[in-house]
Amino acid sequence: MEIEIVEFYPDLDKKPLFKNLIGSMHVYIIEDKIDLRGVRVFLNRNGLYFKMPCLVGLDEETKKKVLYPLFSYQDREKDKKLREQIKIKGTKYIQEKSNEKNKSENKKS
């Protein structure tokens, strides 16, 4: 599966909506010509964690929180490949952006 990371948008809010949230990404799925926006990026002890866009609801019977994905492929294998590509390319993209930012800040000093 071929994807392109269009942009990473850092979360600049002093009090983020979610714990460990560092931003969100815009991903383009080339083969299906799909713009996927709102992929949340979190930082945890294992590195970056990417969460697909979803809505949160409440299960009527159990009264527990339920996540409803806004986008997924019916083919589970294709969906798994998309998530893998987002993790690989998203991590690389964010690291490159971070390195560019650090280089430009060092030049200013």
Phi, psi and omega in degrees: 000131181254124177230163175230132174276113183283313182197152172245129181248104181295146176276111184262004181291135180295326177240091184298151179297325181235145178297136177069010177289128177248348177161194178221163183232154172249121183241138175249123178267103191298310187295333181254000180053052182242129171270120179246114183244156175086022174286113183281144181241124180242154175249120176234184186295342179264003181116214181276142178234130182250130182240127180292153179299137180205163173254151179253132178230184180235127177290124184298321184280312186269344183062023177261155179292137179232138178261131177246113181295140177274338179213132170197154175274145176294326177283108185299326180293319178294320178296319178296317179296321178299313180298320178297316180294321178297318180296312182294304185286326179294316178299313180299315181299313181294320178296318179295317178298319180295318179296319178299316180297317180296320179296316181292326178290324179291327177293326180290331184284000000 
